[in-house]
Structure formats: C-alpha cells, structure tokens
C-alpha cells in the first residue's frame, strides 16, 4: 500500500513475491500495476491476507514473533498476556485435578442396535465451562485494553531558535501527516474495517495491574494447592 500524503490518496499494489537477492529469483525491483477492485476481491488474495493478519496480529502466541509494525500492542505486552494465560490455566488445572472421578460416566446409548459409550460426562463439561469462566474474562479484558489503548503523546521540545526554514516546515508537515496515517492504520482503517474504540493512554496501567495481579494470584494458589497434594 502506497500513500500519497500530500493528496491523501492510497494505492494498492499486489506483489506477492520476494524482492531480495537471496530469495526467489534474486530480483530486487519489478514493475507493479495498480490493483483493481476485482483483484482486491480475489479469493486467494483475501484468504492469504486475512490468514496472515490472523496469525501475525490476532493470534496471541504466534503474534509475539510476527507482530505488525503498526500495532500498538507491543511484544512485551503480548508475552505478558501469554504468561498470564498460562498461569491461569495452571491454577484451573490444579483446582479441578482428580474431580472428574467424582462424577459417574453416562450410561451407554443404543444407536441402531449398537451401544455407544460417550467418553465425556456432564461433570467434565461442567468443569470445562467453569475453567473457561475463570481463565478467559480477565485475560480477555487485559488483551482488549492493550490493543485499544491510545499511545501517550510526547511533549515536543521547544527549540531556542525561532527561525524555521521552509524546508524544515515541509519536513515537519510530512512527519505530522505520516503520524496521522499511522494512527488511522492503528484504528483499523488500514484494513478497511470500521474505526475501533480507543481508550485513554492511562488505561495501560490498569492492564499492567491486572497482569501482575493475575500472575501473582495464580502462582500463589498454584503453590498452595501443590502443598495440599504433597
């Protein structure tokens, strides 16, 4: 995607090849025509781009390495969310350890003259639902806050020299336009989606507090349950 910052226009070029000496045919330049609406709606392109985005940004574990540059959800935040999810999973596993034996197996069902024994009982389903209710709400809140929090604006240093040349003014305007384009991409306009909600920058402290709280409490109760089992 090439953006004309002066005219606020966007053009899409489909390359789908390597531009590197050590990859593909070794070429580092090529001529690309502007993509049409029909090419943009092609199934192979849509499937490939959506799959790549799902793994590199939406998938919590895979996105630690494949995080897109425009995403405000940093790698440190993603690793912290993975740690919180892992520790919450550990505490739920040790909480319900051995509880499946307390429930009797369901009676076999006669299907076309054959007795079929279902391997999952209602007790196992209840334990699975309870585990999901313990793990996912807190971790989902943490991930959503990190994804939609607004970056904190840095104060621009005031220069002692008040004289600004025309070239410096153009550079400053270009940087401002580029910053605006990055914010639009971060809010979802880059992928053609509707603009998502943005949380204040100080909400990141709430997310970090939830990360430390879930990790500490999960680790603490995991150790206490470990003492109970010896």
CNS distance restraints for C-alpha pairs under 8 A (distance, minus, plus):
assign (resid   1 and name CA) (resid  10 and name CA) 6.83 0.50 0.50
assign (resid   1 and name CA) (resid  11 and name CA) 5.76 0.50 0.50
assign (resid   1 and name CA) (resid  12 and name CA) 4.50 0.50 0.50
assign (resid   1 and name CA) (resid  13 and name CA) 6.19 0.50 0.50
assign (resid   2 and name CA) (resid  10 and name CA) 5.77 0.50 0.50
assign (resid   2 and name CA) (resid  11 and name CA) 5.23 0.50 0.50
assign (resid   2 and name CA) (resid  12 and name CA) 6.31 0.50 0.50
assign (resid   2 and name CA) (resid  13 and name CA) 7.77 0.50 0.50
assign (resid   3 and name CA) (resid   8 and name CA) 6.93 0.50 0.50
assign (resid   3 and name CA) (resid   9 and name CA) 5.76 0.50 0.50
assign (resid   3 and name CA) (resid  10 and name CA) 4.44 0.50 0.50
assign (resid   3 and name CA) (resid  11 and name CA) 6.36 0.50 0.50
assign (resid   4 and name CA) (resid   8 and name CA) 5.42 0.50 0.50
assign (resid   4 and name CA) (resid   9 and name CA) 5.06 0.50 0.50
assign (resid   4 and name CA) (resid  10 and name CA) 6.21 0.50 0.50
assign (resid   5 and name CA) (resid   9 and name CA) 7.03 0.50 0.50
assign (resid   5 and name CA) (resid 174 and name CA) 7.27 0.50 0.50
assign (resid   5 and name CA) (resid 177 and name CA) 6.23 0.50 0.50
assign (resid   5 and name CA) (resid 178 and name CA) 7.09 0.50 0.50
assign (resid  11 and name CA) (resid  34 and name CA) 6.70 0.50 0.50
assign (resid  11 and name CA) (resid  35 and name CA) 7.74 0.50 0.50
assign (resid  12 and name CA) (resid  34 and name CA) 6.00 0.50 0.50
assign (resid  12 and name CA) (resid  35 and name CA) 5.59 0.50 0.50
assign (resid  13 and name CA) (resid  32 and name CA) 6.22 0.50 0.50
assign (resid  13 and name CA) (resid  33 and name CA) 6.41 0.50 0.50
assign (resid  13 and name CA) (resid  34 and name CA) 5.15 0.50 0.50
assign (resid  13 and name CA) (resid  35 and name CA) 5.27 0.50 0.50
assign (resid  14 and name CA) (resid  32 and name CA) 7.13 0.50 0.50
assign (resid  14 and name CA) (resid  33 and name CA) 7.94 0.50 0.50
assign (resid  14 and name CA) (resid  34 and name CA) 7.68 0.50 0.50
assign (resid  14 and name CA) (resid  35 and name CA) 6.26 0.50 0.50
assign (resid  15 and name CA) (resid  32 and name CA) 6.82 0.50 0.50
assign (resid  17 and name CA) (resid  24 and name CA) 7.25 0.50 0.50
assign (resid  18 and name CA) (resid  23 and name CA) 6.00 0.50 0.50
assign (resid  18 and name CA) (resid  24 and name CA) 5.68 0.50 0.50
assign (resid  18 and name CA) (resid  25 and name CA) 7.93 0.50 0.50
assign (resid  18 and name CA) (resid  27 and name CA) 7.79 0.50 0.50
assign (resid  18 and name CA) (resid  28 and name CA) 7.87 0.50 0.50
assign (resid  19 and name CA) (resid  23 and name CA) 7.30 0.50 0.50
assign (resid  19 and name CA) (resid  24 and name CA) 7.69 0.50 0.50
assign (resid  19 and name CA) (resid  26 and name CA) 7.17 0.50 0.50
assign (resid  19 and name CA) (resid  27 and name CA) 5.75 0.50 0.50
assign (resid  19 and name CA) (resid  28 and name CA) 4.36 0.50 0.50
assign (resid  19 and name CA) (resid  29 and name CA) 6.37 0.50 0.50
assign (resid  20 and name CA) (resid  24 and name CA) 7.32 0.50 0.50
assign (resid  20 and name CA) (resid  26 and name CA) 5.66 0.50 0.50
assign (resid  20 and name CA) (resid  27 and name CA) 6.01 0.50 0.50
assign (resid  20 and name CA) (resid  28 and name CA) 5.11 0.50 0.50
assign (resid  21 and name CA) (resid  25 and name CA) 7.55 0.50 0.50
assign (resid  21 and name CA) (resid  26 and name CA) 3.99 0.50 0.50
assign (resid  21 and name CA) (resid  27 and name CA) 5.94 0.50 0.50
assign (resid  21 and name CA) (resid  28 and name CA) 6.43 0.50 0.50
assign (resid  22 and name CA) (resid  26 and name CA) 5.89 0.50 0.50
assign (resid  35 and name CA) (resid  39 and name CA) 6.08 0.50 0.50
assign (resid  35 and name CA) (resid  40 and name CA) 6.66 0.50 0.50
assign (resid  36 and name CA) (resid  40 and name CA) 6.27 0.50 0.50
assign (resid  37 and name CA) (resid  41 and name CA) 6.22 0.50 0.50
assign (resid  38 and name CA) (resid  42 and name CA) 6.30 0.50 0.50
assign (resid  39 and name CA) (resid  45 and name CA) 7.71 0.50 0.50
assign (resid  40 and name CA) (resid  45 and name CA) 6.78 0.50 0.50
assign (resid  40 and name CA) (resid  46 and name CA) 7.18 0.50 0.50
assign (resid  41 and name CA) (resid  45 and name CA) 7.24 0.50 0.50
assign (resid  41 and name CA) (resid  46 and name CA) 6.44 0.50 0.50
assign (resid  42 and name CA) (resid  46 and name CA) 6.16 0.50 0.50
assign (resid  43 and name CA) (resid  47 and name CA) 5.85 0.50 0.50
assign (resid  44 and name CA) (resid  48 and name CA) 5.96 0.50 0.50
assign (resid  45 and name CA) (resid  49 and name CA) 6.01 0.50 0.50
assign (resid  46 and name CA) (resid  50 and name CA) 5.94 0.50 0.50
assign (resid  47 and name CA) (resid  51 and name CA) 5.92 0.50 0.50
assign (resid  48 and name CA) (resid  52 and name CA) 6.05 0.50 0.50
assign (resid  49 and name CA) (resid  53 and name CA) 6.11 0.50 0.50
assign (resid  50 and name CA) (resid  54 and name CA) 6.01 0.50 0.50
assign (resid  51 and name CA) (resid  55 and name CA) 6.31 0.50 0.50
assign (resid  52 and name CA) (resid  56 and name CA) 5.94 0.50 0.50
assign (resid  53 and name CA) (resid  57 and name CA) 5.54 0.50 0.50
assign (resid  53 and name CA) (resid  58 and name CA) 6.76 0.50 0.50
assign (resid  54 and name CA) (resid  58 and name CA) 4.67 0.50 0.50
assign (resid  54 and name CA) (resid  59 and name CA) 5.91 0.50 0.50
assign (resid  55 and name CA) (resid  59 and name CA) 5.01 0.50 0.50
assign (resid  55 and name CA) (resid  62 and name CA) 5.88 0.50 0.50
assign (resid  55 and name CA) (resid  63 and name CA) 6.21 0.50 0.50
assign (resid  55 and name CA) (resid  66 and name CA) 7.58 0.50 0.50
assign (resid  56 and name CA) (resid  62 and name CA) 6.24 0.50 0.50
assign (resid  56 and name CA) (resid  63 and name CA) 4.46 0.50 0.50
assign (resid  56 and name CA) (resid  64 and name CA) 7.95 0.50 0.50
assign (resid  56 and name CA) (resid  65 and name CA) 7.68 0.50 0.50
assign (resid  56 and name CA) (resid  66 and name CA) 4.57 0.50 0.50
assign (resid  56 and name CA) (resid  67 and name CA) 5.32 0.50 0.50
assign (resid  56 and name CA) (resid  68 and name CA) 6.61 0.50 0.50
assign (resid  57 and name CA) (resid  62 and name CA) 7.91 0.50 0.50
assign (resid  57 and name CA) (resid  63 and name CA) 5.10 0.50 0.50
assign (resid  57 and name CA) (resid  66 and name CA) 7.14 0.50 0.50
assign (resid  57 and name CA) (resid  67 and name CA) 5.61 0.50 0.50
assign (resid  57 and name CA) (resid  68 and name CA) 6.51 0.50 0.50
assign (resid  57 and name CA) (resid  71 and name CA) 7.89 0.50 0.50
assign (resid  58 and name CA) (resid  63 and name CA) 6.93 0.50 0.50
assign (resid  59 and name CA) (resid  63 and name CA) 5.66 0.50 0.50
assign (resid  60 and name CA) (resid  64 and name CA) 6.94 0.50 0.50
assign (resid  60 and name CA) (resid  78 and name CA) 6.60 0.50 0.50
assign (resid  60 and name CA) (resid  81 and name CA) 7.94 0.50 0.50
assign (resid  60 and name CA) (resid  82 and name CA) 7.08 0.50 0.50
assign (resid  61 and name CA) (resid  78 and name CA) 7.68 0.50 0.50
assign (resid  61 and name CA) (resid  79 and name CA) 7.91 0.50 0.50
assign (resid  61 and name CA) (resid  82 and name CA) 6.75 0.50 0.50
assign (resid  62 and name CA) (resid  66 and name CA) 6.48 0.50 0.50
assign (resid  63 and name CA) (resid  67 and name CA) 4.79 0.50 0.50
assign (resid  63 and name CA) (resid  75 and name CA) 7.98 0.50 0.50
assign (resid  63 and name CA) (resid  78 and name CA) 7.68 0.50 0.50
assign (resid  64 and name CA) (resid  75 and name CA) 5.42 0.50 0.50
assign (resid  64 and name CA) (resid  78 and name CA) 6.05 0.50 0.50
assign (resid  64 and name CA) (resid  79 and name CA) 6.59 0.50 0.50
assign (resid  65 and name CA) (resid  75 and name CA) 7.67 0.50 0.50
assign (resid  67 and name CA) (resid  71 and name CA) 7.20 0.50 0.50
assign (resid  67 and name CA) (resid  74 and name CA) 7.69 0.50 0.50
assign (resid  67 and name CA) (resid  75 and name CA) 7.08 0.50 0.50
assign (resid  70 and name CA) (resid 182 and name CA) 6.67 0.50 0.50
assign (resid  70 and name CA) (resid 185 and name CA) 6.89 0.50 0.50
assign (resid  70 and name CA) (resid 186 and name CA) 5.96 0.50 0.50
assign (resid  71 and name CA) (resid 147 and name CA) 7.84 0.50 0.50
assign (resid  71 and name CA) (resid 186 and name CA) 5.92 0.50 0.50
assign (resid  72 and name CA) (resid 146 and name CA) 7.70 0.50 0.50
assign (resid  72 and name CA) (resid 147 and name CA) 6.56 0.50 0.50
assign (resid  72 and name CA) (resid 148 and name CA) 7.91 0.50 0.50
assign (resid  72 and name CA) (resid 149 and name CA) 7.85 0.50 0.50
assign (resid  72 and name CA) (resid 151 and name CA) 7.34 0.50 0.50
assign (resid  72 and name CA) (resid 186 and name CA) 7.11 0.50 0.50
assign (resid  73 and name CA) (resid  77 and name CA) 6.48 0.50 0.50
assign (resid  73 and name CA) (resid  78 and name CA) 6.97 0.50 0.50
assign (resid  73 and name CA) (resid 146 and name CA) 5.73 0.50 0.50
assign (resid  73 and name CA) (resid 147 and name CA) 5.22 0.50 0.50
assign (resid  74 and name CA) (resid  78 and name CA) 6.33 0.50 0.50
assign (resid  75 and name CA) (resid  79 and name CA) 6.09 0.50 0.50
assign (resid  76 and name CA) (resid  80 and name CA) 6.16 0.50 0.50
assign (resid  77 and name CA) (resid  81 and name CA) 6.22 0.50 0.50
assign (resid  77 and name CA) (resid 146 and name CA) 7.20 0.50 0.50
assign (resid  78 and name CA) (resid  82 and name CA) 6.25 0.50 0.50
assign (resid  78 and name CA) (resid 143 and name CA) 7.98 0.50 0.50
assign (resid  79 and name CA) (resid  83 and name CA) 6.22 0.50 0.50
assign (resid  80 and name CA) (resid  84 and name CA) 6.21 0.50 0.50
assign (resid  80 and name CA) (resid 211 and name CA) 6.93 0.50 0.50
assign (resid  81 and name CA) (resid  85 and name CA) 6.10 0.50 0.50
assign (resid  81 and name CA) (resid 139 and name CA) 6.99 0.50 0.50
assign (resid  81 and name CA) (resid 142 and name CA) 7.26 0.50 0.50
assign (resid  81 and name CA) (resid 143 and name CA) 6.82 0.50 0.50
assign (resid  81 and name CA) (resid 211 and name CA) 6.96 0.50 0.50
assign (resid  82 and name CA) (resid  86 and name CA) 6.06 0.50 0.50
assign (resid  83 and name CA) (resid  87 and name CA) 6.18 0.50 0.50
assign (resid  83 and name CA) (resid 215 and name CA) 7.32 0.50 0.50
assign (resid  84 and name CA) (resid  88 and name CA) 6.13 0.50 0.50
assign (resid  84 and name CA) (resid 139 and name CA) 7.12 0.50 0.50
assign (resid  84 and name CA) (resid 211 and name CA) 6.19 0.50 0.50
assign (resid  84 and name CA) (resid 214 and name CA) 6.20 0.50 0.50
assign (resid  84 and name CA) (resid 215 and name CA) 5.24 0.50 0.50
assign (resid  85 and name CA) (resid  89 and name CA) 6.15 0.50 0.50
assign (resid  85 and name CA) (resid 135 and name CA) 6.97 0.50 0.50
assign (resid  85 and name CA) (resid 139 and name CA) 6.44 0.50 0.50
assign (resid  86 and name CA) (resid  90 and name CA) 6.32 0.50 0.50
assign (resid  87 and name CA) (resid  91 and name CA) 6.36 0.50 0.50
assign (resid  87 and name CA) (resid 214 and name CA) 7.90 0.50 0.50
assign (resid  87 and name CA) (resid 215 and name CA) 6.14 0.50 0.50
assign (resid  87 and name CA) (resid 218 and name CA) 5.66 0.50 0.50
assign (resid  87 and name CA) (resid 219 and name CA) 6.42 0.50 0.50
assign (resid  88 and name CA) (resid  92 and name CA) 6.35 0.50 0.50
assign (resid  88 and name CA) (resid 134 and name CA) 7.72 0.50 0.50
assign (resid  88 and name CA) (resid 135 and name CA) 5.65 0.50 0.50
assign (resid  88 and name CA) (resid 214 and name CA) 7.18 0.50 0.50
assign (resid  88 and name CA) (resid 215 and name CA) 7.39 0.50 0.50
assign (resid  88 and name CA) (resid 218 and name CA) 5.66 0.50 0.50
assign (resid  89 and name CA) (resid  93 and name CA) 6.17 0.50 0.50
assign (resid  89 and name CA) (resid 131 and name CA) 7.96 0.50 0.50
assign (resid  89 and name CA) (resid 135 and name CA) 6.49 0.50 0.50
assign (resid  90 and name CA) (resid  94 and name CA) 6.30 0.50 0.50
assign (resid  90 and name CA) (resid 218 and name CA) 7.61 0.50 0.50
assign (resid  90 and name CA) (resid 222 and name CA) 7.03 0.50 0.50
assign (resid  91 and name CA) (resid  95 and name CA) 6.01 0.50 0.50
assign (resid  91 and name CA) (resid 218 and name CA) 5.68 0.50 0.50
assign (resid  91 and name CA) (resid 219 and name CA) 7.44 0.50 0.50
assign (resid  91 and name CA) (resid 221 and name CA) 6.79 0.50 0.50
assign (resid  91 and name CA) (resid 222 and name CA) 5.26 0.50 0.50
assign (resid  92 and name CA) (resid  96 and name CA) 6.34 0.50 0.50
assign (resid  92 and name CA) (resid 131 and name CA) 5.85 0.50 0.50
assign (resid  92 and name CA) (resid 134 and name CA) 7.40 0.50 0.50
assign (resid  92 and name CA) (resid 135 and name CA) 7.67 0.50 0.50
assign (resid  93 and name CA) (resid  97 and name CA) 5.91 0.50 0.50
assign (resid  94 and name CA) (resid 222 and name CA) 6.91 0.50 0.50
assign (resid  94 and name CA) (resid 225 and name CA) 6.89 0.50 0.50
assign (resid  94 and name CA) (resid 226 and name CA) 7.99 0.50 0.50
assign (resid  95 and name CA) (resid 225 and name CA) 7.41 0.50 0.50
assign (resid  96 and name CA) (resid 100 and name CA) 7.70 0.50 0.50
assign (resid  96 and name CA) (resid 127 and name CA) 7.18 0.50 0.50
assign (resid  98 and name CA) (resid 102 and name CA) 7.83 0.50 0.50
assign (resid  99 and name CA) (resid 103 and name CA) 7.64 0.50 0.50
assign (resid 100 and name CA) (resid 123 and name CA) 6.52 0.50 0.50
assign (resid 100 and name CA) (resid 124 and name CA) 6.17 0.50 0.50
assign (resid 103 and name CA) (resid 121 and name CA) 7.55 0.50 0.50
assign (resid 103 and name CA) (resid 122 and name CA) 7.96 0.50 0.50
assign (resid 103 and name CA) (resid 123 and name CA) 5.70 0.50 0.50
assign (resid 104 and name CA) (resid 121 and name CA) 7.46 0.50 0.50
assign (resid 105 and name CA) (resid 119 and name CA) 7.91 0.50 0.50
assign (resid 105 and name CA) (resid 120 and name CA) 7.67 0.50 0.50
assign (resid 105 and name CA) (resid 121 and name CA) 5.61 0.50 0.50
assign (resid 106 and name CA) (resid 117 and name CA) 7.54 0.50 0.50
assign (resid 106 and name CA) (resid 118 and name CA) 7.00 0.50 0.50
assign (resid 106 and name CA) (resid 120 and name CA) 7.92 0.50 0.50
assign (resid 106 and name CA) (resid 121 and name CA) 5.79 0.50 0.50
assign (resid 106 and name CA) (resid 122 and name CA) 7.78 0.50 0.50
assign (resid 107 and name CA) (resid 117 and name CA) 6.92 0.50 0.50
assign (resid 108 and name CA) (resid 115 and name CA) 5.71 0.50 0.50
assign (resid 108 and name CA) (resid 116 and name CA) 5.25 0.50 0.50
assign (resid 108 and name CA) (resid 117 and name CA) 4.43 0.50 0.50
assign (resid 108 and name CA) (resid 118 and name CA) 6.84 0.50 0.50
assign (resid 109 and name CA) (resid 114 and name CA) 7.97 0.50 0.50
assign (resid 109 and name CA) (resid 115 and name CA) 5.39 0.50 0.50
assign (resid 109 and name CA) (resid 116 and name CA) 5.13 0.50 0.50
assign (resid 109 and name CA) (resid 117 and name CA) 6.43 0.50 0.50
assign (resid 109 and name CA) (resid 118 and name CA) 7.94 0.50 0.50
assign (resid 110 and name CA) (resid 114 and name CA) 5.41 0.50 0.50
assign (resid 110 and name CA) (resid 115 and name CA) 4.50 0.50 0.50
assign (resid 110 and name CA) (resid 116 and name CA) 6.23 0.50 0.50
assign (resid 111 and name CA) (resid 115 and name CA) 6.24 0.50 0.50
assign (resid 111 and name CA) (resid 116 and name CA) 6.81 0.50 0.50
assign (resid 120 and name CA) (resid 124 and name CA) 6.28 0.50 0.50
assign (resid 120 and name CA) (resid 125 and name CA) 7.25 0.50 0.50
assign (resid 121 and name CA) (resid 125 and name CA) 6.55 0.50 0.50
assign (resid 122 and name CA) (resid 126 and name CA) 6.15 0.50 0.50
assign (resid 123 and name CA) (resid 127 and name CA) 6.21 0.50 0.50
assign (resid 124 and name CA) (resid 128 and name CA) 6.17 0.50 0.50
assign (resid 125 and name CA) (resid 129 and name CA) 6.25 0.50 0.50
assign (resid 126 and name CA) (resid 130 and name CA) 6.14 0.50 0.50
assign (resid 127 and name CA) (resid 131 and name CA) 6.03 0.50 0.50
assign (resid 128 and name CA) (resid 132 and name CA) 6.28 0.50 0.50
assign (resid 129 and name CA) (resid 133 and name CA) 6.29 0.50 0.50
assign (resid 130 and name CA) (resid 134 and name CA) 6.30 0.50 0.50
assign (resid 131 and name CA) (resid 135 and name CA) 6.14 0.50 0.50
assign (resid 132 and name CA) (resid 136 and name CA) 5.70 0.50 0.50
assign (resid 133 and name CA) (resid 137 and name CA) 6.50 0.50 0.50
assign (resid 134 and name CA) (resid 138 and name CA) 7.81 0.50 0.50
assign (resid 135 and name CA) (resid 139 and name CA) 6.69 0.50 0.50
assign (resid 136 and name CA) (resid 140 and name CA) 5.62 0.50 0.50
assign (resid 137 and name CA) (resid 141 and name CA) 6.26 0.50 0.50
assign (resid 138 and name CA) (resid 142 and name CA) 6.39 0.50 0.50
assign (resid 138 and name CA) (resid 210 and name CA) 7.64 0.50 0.50
assign (resid 138 and name CA) (resid 214 and name CA) 7.93 0.50 0.50
assign (resid 139 and name CA) (resid 143 and name CA) 6.23 0.50 0.50
assign (resid 140 and name CA) (resid 144 and name CA) 6.12 0.50 0.50
assign (resid 141 and name CA) (resid 145 and name CA) 6.16 0.50 0.50
assign (resid 141 and name CA) (resid 207 and name CA) 7.91 0.50 0.50
assign (resid 142 and name CA) (resid 146 and name CA) 6.34 0.50 0.50
assign (resid 142 and name CA) (resid 207 and name CA) 5.20 0.50 0.50
assign (resid 142 and name CA) (resid 208 and name CA) 7.94 0.50 0.50
assign (resid 142 and name CA) (resid 210 and name CA) 6.78 0.50 0.50
assign (resid 142 and name CA) (resid 211 and name CA) 7.07 0.50 0.50
assign (resid 143 and name CA) (resid 147 and name CA) 6.14 0.50 0.50
assign (resid 144 and name CA) (resid 148 and name CA) 6.15 0.50 0.50
assign (resid 145 and name CA) (resid 149 and name CA) 5.68 0.50 0.50
assign (resid 145 and name CA) (resid 199 and name CA) 7.31 0.50 0.50
assign (resid 145 and name CA) (resid 203 and name CA) 6.96 0.50 0.50
assign (resid 145 and name CA) (resid 204 and name CA) 6.81 0.50 0.50
assign (resid 145 and name CA) (resid 207 and name CA) 6.25 0.50 0.50
assign (resid 146 and name CA) (resid 204 and name CA) 6.43 0.50 0.50
assign (resid 146 and name CA) (resid 207 and name CA) 6.80 0.50 0.50
assign (resid 148 and name CA) (resid 196 and name CA) 7.70 0.50 0.50
assign (resid 148 and name CA) (resid 197 and name CA) 6.61 0.50 0.50
assign (resid 148 and name CA) (resid 198 and name CA) 5.07 0.50 0.50
assign (resid 148 and name CA) (resid 199 and name CA) 5.85 0.50 0.50
assign (resid 149 and name CA) (resid 198 and name CA) 5.70 0.50 0.50
assign (resid 149 and name CA) (resid 199 and name CA) 4.53 0.50 0.50
assign (resid 149 and name CA) (resid 200 and name CA) 5.95 0.50 0.50
assign (resid 149 and name CA) (resid 201 and name CA) 5.62 0.50 0.50
assign (resid 149 and name CA) (resid 203 and name CA) 6.53 0.50 0.50
assign (resid 149 and name CA) (resid 204 and name CA) 6.50 0.50 0.50
assign (resid 150 and name CA) (resid 198 and name CA) 5.92 0.50 0.50
assign (resid 150 and name CA) (resid 199 and name CA) 5.68 0.50 0.50
assign (resid 150 and name CA) (resid 200 and name CA) 5.47 0.50 0.50
assign (resid 150 and name CA) (resid 201 and name CA) 4.73 0.50 0.50
assign (resid 151 and name CA) (resid 201 and name CA) 5.50 0.50 0.50
assign (resid 152 and name CA) (resid 201 and name CA) 5.33 0.50 0.50
assign (resid 152 and name CA) (resid 202 and name CA) 7.96 0.50 0.50
assign (resid 164 and name CA) (resid 168 and name CA) 6.25 0.50 0.50
assign (resid 164 and name CA) (resid 169 and name CA) 6.73 0.50 0.50
assign (resid 165 and name CA) (resid 169 and name CA) 6.33 0.50 0.50
assign (resid 166 and name CA) (resid 170 and name CA) 6.31 0.50 0.50
assign (resid 167 and name CA) (resid 171 and name CA) 6.32 0.50 0.50
assign (resid 168 and name CA) (resid 172 and name CA) 6.12 0.50 0.50
assign (resid 169 and name CA) (resid 173 and name CA) 6.18 0.50 0.50
assign (resid 170 and name CA) (resid 174 and name CA) 6.11 0.50 0.50
assign (resid 171 and name CA) (resid 175 and name CA) 6.19 0.50 0.50
assign (resid 172 and name CA) (resid 176 and name CA) 6.20 0.50 0.50
assign (resid 173 and name CA) (resid 177 and name CA) 6.15 0.50 0.50
assign (resid 174 and name CA) (resid 178 and name CA) 6.08 0.50 0.50
assign (resid 175 and name CA) (resid 179 and name CA) 6.10 0.50 0.50
assign (resid 176 and name CA) (resid 180 and name CA) 6.28 0.50 0.50
assign (resid 177 and name CA) (resid 181 and name CA) 6.25 0.50 0.50
assign (resid 178 and name CA) (resid 182 and name CA) 6.24 0.50 0.50
assign (resid 179 and name CA) (resid 183 and name CA) 6.28 0.50 0.50
assign (resid 180 and name CA) (resid 184 and name CA) 6.29 0.50 0.50
assign (resid 181 and name CA) (resid 185 and name CA) 6.22 0.50 0.50
assign (resid 182 and name CA) (resid 186 and name CA) 6.10 0.50 0.50
assign (resid 183 and name CA) (resid 187 and name CA) 6.24 0.50 0.50
assign (resid 184 and name CA) (resid 188 and name CA) 6.61 0.50 0.50
assign (resid 184 and name CA) (resid 189 and name CA) 5.50 0.50 0.50
assign (resid 184 and name CA) (resid 190 and name CA) 6.84 0.50 0.50
assign (resid 185 and name CA) (resid 189 and name CA) 5.10 0.50 0.50
assign (resid 185 and name CA) (resid 190 and name CA) 4.35 0.50 0.50
assign (resid 185 and name CA) (resid 191 and name CA) 7.48 0.50 0.50
assign (resid 186 and name CA) (resid 190 and name CA) 7.37 0.50 0.50
assign (resid 187 and name CA) (resid 195 and name CA) 5.36 0.50 0.50
assign (resid 187 and name CA) (resid 196 and name CA) 5.64 0.50 0.50
assign (resid 187 and name CA) (resid 197 and name CA) 7.73 0.50 0.50
assign (resid 187 and name CA) (resid 198 and name CA) 7.75 0.50 0.50
assign (resid 188 and name CA) (resid 192 and name CA) 6.64 0.50 0.50
assign (resid 188 and name CA) (resid 193 and name CA) 5.38 0.50 0.50
assign (resid 188 and name CA) (resid 194 and name CA) 6.33 0.50 0.50
assign (resid 188 and name CA) (resid 195 and name CA) 5.37 0.50 0.50
assign (resid 188 and name CA) (resid 196 and name CA) 6.53 0.50 0.50
assign (resid 189 and name CA) (resid 193 and name CA) 5.65 0.50 0.50
assign (resid 189 and name CA) (resid 194 and name CA) 6.58 0.50 0.50
assign (resid 189 and name CA) (resid 195 and name CA) 6.21 0.50 0.50
assign (resid 199 and name CA) (resid 203 and name CA) 6.64 0.50 0.50
assign (resid 202 and name CA) (resid 206 and name CA) 7.49 0.50 0.50
assign (resid 203 and name CA) (resid 207 and name CA) 6.53 0.50 0.50
assign (resid 204 and name CA) (resid 208 and name CA) 6.25 0.50 0.50
assign (resid 205 and name CA) (resid 209 and name CA) 6.10 0.50 0.50
assign (resid 206 and name CA) (resid 210 and name CA) 6.25 0.50 0.50
assign (resid 207 and name CA) (resid 211 and name CA) 6.21 0.50 0.50
assign (resid 208 and name CA) (resid 212 and name CA) 6.24 0.50 0.50
assign (resid 209 and name CA) (resid 213 and name CA) 5.99 0.50 0.50
assign (resid 210 and name CA) (resid 214 and name CA) 5.96 0.50 0.50
assign (resid 211 and name CA) (resid 215 and name CA) 6.10 0.50 0.50
assign (resid 212 and name CA) (resid 216 and name CA) 5.89 0.50 0.50
assign (resid 213 and name CA) (resid 217 and name CA) 5.98 0.50 0.50
assign (resid 214 and name CA) (resid 218 and name CA) 5.80 0.50 0.50
assign (resid 215 and name CA) (resid 219 and name CA) 6.00 0.50 0.50
assign (resid 216 and name CA) (resid 220 and name CA) 6.00 0.50 0.50
assign (resid 217 and name CA) (resid 221 and name CA) 6.12 0.50 0.50
assign (resid 218 and name CA) (resid 222 and name CA) 6.00 0.50 0.50
assign (resid 219 and name CA) (resid 223 and name CA) 6.28 0.50 0.50
assign (resid 220 and name CA) (resid 224 and name CA) 6.35 0.50 0.50
assign (resid 221 and name CA) (resid 225 and name CA) 5.99 0.50 0.50
assign (resid 222 and name CA) (resid 226 and name CA) 6.10 0.50 0.50
assign (resid 223 and name CA) (resid 227 and name CA) 6.40 0.50 0.50
assign (resid 224 and name CA) (resid 228 and name CA) 6.55 0.50 0.50
assign (resid 225 and name CA) (resid 229 and name CA) 6.47 0.50 0.50
assign (resid 226 and name CA) (resid 230 and name CA) 6.14 0.50 0.50
